[in-house]
Amino acid sequence: MTRTADLGRVHFIGIGGAGMSGIARILLARGAAVSGSDAKDSASVAQLREAGAQVWIGHHAENVDDVDTVVVSSAIRPNNPELQCARERGLRVLHRSEALASAMAQDTVVAVAGTHGKTTTTAMIAVVLRGAGLDPSFAVGGNVPALGVNAAAGSSGIFVAEADESDGSFLNYRPRIEVLTNAEPDHLDHYGTAEAVMAAFTAFIGLLPPEGLLVACADDEGALALAEQAEAAGKRVVGYGRAASARVRLIGTDLEFDGPTGRRSLPLELQVPGEHNALNAAAAFAVATELGVAPETALAGLAGFTGADRRFQLKGEASGVRVFDDYAHHPTELRAALAAARTVASGHRVLVLFQPHLFSRTREFATEFGQALGLADAAVVLDVFPAREDPIPGVDGGLITATDPALVFQPDREAAIALLAAQARPGDIVLTIGAGDVTEAGQALLLALRAAGTPAAGGGSHGG
C-alpha cells in the first residue's frame, strides 16, 4: 500500500467536497504538499488555503503542472481536463479512498460501513475517543460541530474512517475494527443488483485480519447475515441492538454489556433523537470499549454528542416553527428521520420538503419513497438532484408523488417553500431532506415563515 510519504505533491480535483477536503486536510497535517481545484469557492476551500493548500477555482489542465499524484472521487467525469492531462502524462491517479488508505497505512483503522448511519456513527466514535483522552485521526463524511472539522490527523495511532460502499471503494481499506450498521440494496447504478451489493459487503468483512473485530447491528437482517458469515469464518463478532443475541444490548433507555464480572447495565443518554441514533451510539460504545475506554467514560462522551451537520440538524425557528435539515436519501433513512421528527414534534405536525438524489435511485425506489413520505403530515417533492448522473427519460420527482395523491410534486423550489410556509403552524416541524442542494432551502424557509408572520388556518393531515 502506498504511504503518504510516497505520494509526492498531491492534487485533488474537487478539493472542496466533504470527503475530498477531509483527506486533503489530513495529508497537509502529515506533511504532504497539497494543491487542488474546485468549481466554486467555499468555506472548505478557504480553510484548506489557510492550512497551506494551493487551490484554484475552475478546472484547467495547467493546474496539474508540477504534480506527482492526482486524487479524484467517483463524481469526477473522465472528460475533466485535469484528469485527462494527468492520464496523458502518466501521473499516478488515485481514487479518494486510495489516498485515504495511504494516509492511514500505519494506523489501527476503525472503518464504519453500512447503507445508513455511517457518518453519525463515525462521528460518535471520534467524539468519544477524543473525550476519553485519546487523540484519534478521523475522516467523517460531514462536519461535526463537537470536533470542529470533518477530518483531522491525531497522534494516537488510531484512525476512525467512514467507509463508503457506494462505488466499492471501501474495499481499499485495511481495518482492524469494522462497524456494520446495516446492509441493504442501494447504489444500484454502480452495483446493478442487490446480490452484488451484498457481495461487496461480504468482501469488506473478508478484509479483517485474524485479530480483528466486526461490530455489527443484530437488529438489521442484512448485517446479521453478514455477521453470521463472519463468525462461521472464525472472525470475532460483537453484535449490538435490541435483539436478545446482542452483546451490547439496548433495553429501554439502558445499555447492557459484558463487564469484568458479568453483565452490566448503565443508562444511555443522548441529545440526538431517534431509535437509529440509539443504535449508532451502541455501535460507538462497542468500539470505544474495545479500544480500552471505560464504559462510563464512553457513555459520558455519547451524552455530549450533539450530532453531525445535515443529520437532523436544527437550522432555526421562525413564527414558532422549527426547521431541521437531514441528509437522508434512501427510503430507510427517510423513515428513520421522520420517526425521529415525530418524537421531537411532540404531537405537532411534521412537514417535509424532499429532494430525490440520483435518477437511478428515484427510479428504483419511487414507491418506497412515497410510502416513507406518507409518515409526514404534508410532503412536497422537488425534482431529482442529478449529482453524477445524466437524466433518465421519464424519471423525475413526480414518479414519487404518483404513488400517493396526498404528496405534492413541485419542481420550483421557491413555490415549494411558499407552499410549506403557508401550511406551517406554531409547534410544527419542517424538514428539508435529501443529499443534494435542498439543504440551501432551510434559510429560505425561515425567511418565508417570518414573512408569513401569522399561522395558517385550517389544513388537514396525512399519515400522522
N, C-alpha and C positions, 0 to 999 in steps of 0.2 A: 504493500500500500504506500502511495506517495505521501510524504510528510510535508509539513508547512515549509520547512527549510529548503525543500527541493522544488518549490513552485516558482521561484524567482519573482519577477514583477507580475502581479495578478490583476487582470482587468475583468470587471463584472459588467455584463450587458444587462441593463435593467437593474442597476445597483440600488435604486430607491425602494424596491419591493420589500415586503415584510421579511421573507426568508432570505433574500439576497443581501439586504442591508445588515442583517444579523451576522451572517457568515463573514462579510467584509469587516465588520467591527471586530470580530474575534481574530481574524488574520492580522489586522492592524495591531491589535494588542499583543500578538505573538511575534511581532517584528517584521511582518511582510510589507513590501511596498505595494500599495493598492491604488488602482485607478478604476474608473467606471463611467458609465453613461446612463442616462435615463431620458424618457420622453419629456418629463417636466420636472421643475424644481419642487422640493418638498422639505418638510421638517427633517425627514430621514437623511436626505441629501445634505442638508446644512450640518447636521450632526456628524456625518461622515467626513465632511470637509474639515470641521473643527478637530476631528480625530487624526487628520493627516492624509486623507484620501484626496486624489485629484479627480474631480467629477465634471464631465461635460454634459450639457443639456442638448439632446439630439444625438442620433446615431450616425457616425461617419467613419469611413474606412481608416482615415488617418488617426482615429482615436486609439488604434491598436498598434501604432508605431512604438518601438522600444518595449514591447510586452513579451513575456515568456509563456504565460498561461492565461487562457480566456475561460471565464466561467459563465455558463448560461443556465436558464431554467427551461422547463418544458414550454413556457409561454413564448420563448424567442423563436421566431419563424426562420426557416432555412435561408430565406432571401434577405435577412438582416445584413446590411452592408459590412458591419464589423465582423459578424460571424463568417460571412463569405470570404472576407480578406484574411481572417485568421486561418481558415482551412486552406486557402490558396498558398499561404506562406508556410504551411505545415506546422503551425503553432499547436501546442498542447491545448485541447479543448476539453473542459471538464463540465459535467452536469453539476449543479449546485450541491447535490448530495455527495458527490465525489470530493468536492472542495471541503465540505464539512467533515467528511471522513478523514481527510488529510489533517484537519485542524485537531481532531480528537484521537489521532492514531496512537498516542502514548497514554491515554487516559482510561480509567474504568468507566465504561459507557453504559448509561441507562437510556434505553431507546423506548419511547412511548408511541405505540401504534394502535390502530383501530379505525373503524369507519367514522366514529364520532368521539368527541371528548378529548382528543389528543392535546389540544392547546391548553385547555384548563388543567388537565392532569399534569402535563409537563410543568406548567407554571406553579401549581401547588407543590410539586416535589422540589423545585428550585427554591421556592419561598421557605419551605420547611427546613431544607438543608442549610440555607443561609441563616435562618433563625436559630438553628442548633449550633451555630458557631463554625460550621464548615463553610468553605468558600468555593462552591461549585462553578464550573463553567456551565453555560446553558445556552440553548438556542430554541426559542419558542416562536410559534407562528403568528404571534400578535404581541403588542406591547403589554407589559404587566406593570400597573402602577406601583405595586409594592416593590418591584425591582428597579423601576425607573426606565428600563430598556427591554428590548425583546431578546437580547443576546449579550453575553459578556464572557470574558476569559477569566476564570478563577485560578486559585493556587492550590486547591486541594487534590488535584488529580482525579476528580470525579467530573464527568461531563453528562449533563442531562439534555437529551435532544428529542424534539418532536420528529417522529419518523413517518414521513408522508408516503402512503401507499398508492397515491393517485396515478402515478406513472411507473410504479415498480421500483423507484429509486431507493426505497428503504432497504433494499437488498444489498446496498453498498456499504452498510454499517457492520461493525463487528462488536455487538453489545455483550456485556456480561450479565446485565439485567434487562429483561424485556417486560414491558407492560402491554397487555392486550385488552383494551377497553371494550371492544365488541368487534364483530366481523359479519358483515352482510354485503350484498351486492351494491356497488357504486362504481363510478368511473368506467362505465361500460364502453365509453368512447375509446378508452385505452385497452381494456381487457377483452371486450367482446362478449364474454359470457360470465355468468355467476360462478361457474366452476373454475374459470381462470382466476377470478378474484380470490377464491379460497385457496387455490394452488399457490398463489403468491404469498398469502399469509402462512401457509404450511412451510414454504421455503424460508420465510423470515424466521420462524421458530427454529428451523434447522440450523440457523446461524449460531445459536447458543453453544458455548463451549461446555465441556463436561461439568465444570464447576459453576455454570451459570444458573440463573433463576428466571422462570417465567411467572409473572404476576398476571393472572387472567380473571376476567369477570365471570363468576359462576352463575350469574343470572342471565347471561346472554347465550343463546343457543349456539351461535357460531363460535364464540370464544371458548365455550365449554367443550365443544367438539375438538377444537384445536388443542386445548389443554389436555384432554384425554389422549390425543395422539402423542403429545409431548411426554406425558407420563409413561406411555407404552414404550417410548423410545429411550426411557431411562433418564429423562430430564427432571430436574427438581421444579415443582409447581406449587404456588400458593394461590388458591382461589379466594376471591373476595366478593361480597354481595350479601343478599338476604337468604340465599339458598342454604339449606341445612349443612351442605357439604363444605361451605366456605370456611377457610381457616381464619380469615379476617372477616367477621360477620357483623352485618348491621342488624340490630334488634331494636326496633323502635328508633329512638334517637341515640342509642348507645352503640359502642363498637366493642365487640368481643374478640379476643385474640389469645394466642398462646403466650404465657409468661413463663419464667423460670420454674415456677412451682405449680403450673397448671393454667387453666383458662382464667382470663381476667376480663373485666368489663369496665369501660370508662365512658363518660358522656362525650358525644361528638357534637360540638357547637360550631355552626357555620354562619357566615354572613351572606353567602351566596345561596339563592333559593333553588329548590327542585330536587327530586329524587336522583336525577342524573349527577348532580353535584355531590350528593352524599356518596354515591358510588365512586366518583372520581377521587373524593377525599379518602375513601377506604383504600384505593389503589396507592395513593401517595403515602398513606400511613404504612402500608406493607413495604414499600420501597425504602422509606426512611428508617424503619426499624431494622431492615436487612442490612443497612449501611451503618448500624450502630447507634442510631438516635434513640434516646429513651422515649417510651410511649407517651409519657406526659408532655415531654418537650415537643414531640410531633403533633400532638393534639392541640397544644397551645399555638403552634405555627399555623395550623389549619384554621383555628378560630380567628386568627388575624388576617386571613386571606380575603381580599376584597374583590377578586376577580381579575379577568384579563379584558383588554379592550375588545369591544364588539361581542362580548359574551354576556348577554343580558345586562348591558351597560346603561346606567341612567344618564340620559342626555340633558334632562332638565324638567322643569314643571312650569306650566302656564295655565291660568284660569282653573286651577285645581286638578289639572290633568297631567299625569306623569308620562313622559316619552322615554322609551327604552329602545336600545338597538341591539340586534343579535345577528350573528354570522350564519345561523342555521341555513343550510342549503340542500338538505336531504329530508325526505318525509319523517324519518325517525327523529332527526334533530328538531324539526319543526314542531312535532308533537311534544317533545320534551320542553321546548321553550314556552309553548302555550300552557303546558301543565304548570310550569314554574310561574308564569304570569298569573294563572288562576289563584295561586297561593298568595301572591303579592297583592292582587286586586282586592282581596278580602270582600267578596260579594259584589263588587262593582264590575263593570263590563270591560272586556278585552277587545280592542280594535287592532287590526293588522294591516300594514302596508307591506306586501310581499313582492319581491323581485326574484323570479326564477333565474337560476345560474346555469348556463350551458343549454344549448338547443337539444343535445343528445339526452341530457338528464331530464329535461322537461318532457321530451317525447316518451322516455321510458317510464317515468313516474307521475304522469299527469293525474291519473286517478288517485294515487296515494297522496299527492299534494292537496288535491281537492278535499279528500277525507280529513287530512290533518287540519286544514284551514277551517273545516266545519266545527272545530273546537272553539273558534273565536266567535264573538257576538256579531262582528262585522269584519269583512275582509275585502280589501281591494288589491288586485293583482296587476302589477306593471308588466311591461314587455320583458322579454328574456335579455339578460346581460350576457353577451356572447363570449366574453373572455377570449380564449384562444381559438374559438370555433368560428367557422363560416356559417351563415344561416342555412337552415334546413327547410325546404318548402313546406308550408302548411303548419309549421311549428312556431307558436307564439304564446303569450300569456293566456290567450283565450282558450287554449287547449285545456288549461286547468279549470277555468271558470265554467267551461261547458259541462263539467262533471257535477255541478251543483248550482242551481239557479239563484241561490242566495249570495253567491260570490259575484263580485263585480270586476270586469276587466276594463282597466283604464290606462292605456299606454302613455297618456300625457301626465307626466309626474305632477305638474302644478295643479291640474284638475283633480288628480287623485288625492293630493294633500288637502285641497279645499274641501273635498267630499268628506274626508275623515274628520277634519277640524270642525265642520258643521255638525257632525253627529256626536262628537265627544261631549261628555258632561263631567262636572266635578267628581273626582274619585275614580274616573275611568283610567285605564292604561292604554296607551297606543304603542305598538311595537313596529319598528321598521326592521324587516327581516330579509336576509339574503347575503350572498358572498360578493355581490357587486357594489356599484356605487349608490345603492339605496341608502347606505349609511349617511350620505350627504343630506338626505331628506329630513333628518331629525331636527336640525336647527330651523329649517323652513316650516316644519310642523309647529314648532314652538312659537314662531312668529305669527303663523296663521291663527293659532289658538289665542294668542294675546290680542290680535286684531279682532277676533270674533267677540271676545270680551264676555258675552253672556252665554250661559249654557243653552244648548239646543233643546227644543221641546219635542216631546213625542219620540217616535222611533221604536222599532221592535228589536228583538234579539234573535240570535240564531246560534244553535249549538251549545248554549251556555248552561 
